[in-house]
Amino acid sequence: MTNSNYKLTKKDFNQINRRSLFTFQAGWNYERMQGTGYLYLILPQLRKMYGDGTPELKEMMKVHTQFFNTSNFFNTIITGIDLAVEEEQGINGKETVNGLKVGLMGSFAAIGDSIFAALIPAIFGALAANMATNGSAVGVFIWIAAQVLVMIFRWKQLEVAHRQGVSLITDMQEQLASLTDAATLLGVFMVGALIATMIDVSVAAEPSIGGVPLDLQNSLDMIMPKLLPAAIVGGIYWLLGKKNMTSTKAIFIVLIVSVALSAFGVLGN
């Protein structure tokens, strides 16, 4: 069989997108990670392409259950290109499809997770949390709107990838690099803003020099406002880089030190 003689329809795209949004990770395991989930996404379409129970279908099912792991936010781009190749070449495109998945899953994992799993939650989470602490419910709707837009993006990318096929990779290369750089810069900016607005720590101790109380917090603010929160975040970042240090250990260290310094009147808020 040289080609599948079946062309995907809108109904096929909708079915794949539903499975991607709700069940893609359901079959996750340590041996092949998202491999079985990937096959589940497109199994109905593979049956239409190759015929139910045919040797070609069984062969492609083996291909699609191999190790696969990428970002949940970009996985259907790979799926769309894969299906475009299989529509055109059928079983003869097996090696192309396999190489495509292996070659793209790592780069899309890095881009997708850094933008959609880290930067966007940090940016919109900071805005929403800041509004919530000020008693505004608007932050909730900002967070919901951000997630809805992400879902729309995930839904639309499948058809675009399928329509563009393999040429999409070369077309998107420079744009993805620029987008990643811009998002990284914005993420760093928002992390700095989050530190300044959400971490409320001050020096409560006021030692006396010659009978005159010294306002240490005011002195620090004259050097740089929010210097203490920035120093604490920098210290935690340094701590996490140490061998055998985990985020859980770091959280307990921060809790214990904060409670102790507060009890002795060194820190306040």
Secondary structure, 3 states (H helix, E strand, C coil): CCCCCCCCCHHHHHHHHHHHHHHCCCCCECCCECHHHHHHHHHHHHHHHHCCCCHHHHHHHHHHCCCECCCCCCHHHHHHHHHHHHHHHHHHHHHHHHHHHHHHHHHHHHHHHHHHHHHHHHHHHHHHHHHHHCCCCHHHHHHHHHHHHHHHHHHHHHHHHHHHCCHHHHHHHHHHHHHHHHHHHHHHHHHHHHHHHHCCCEECCCCEECCEECCHHHHHHHHCCCHHHHHHHHHHHHHHCCCCCCHHHHHHHHHHHHHHHHHCCCEEC
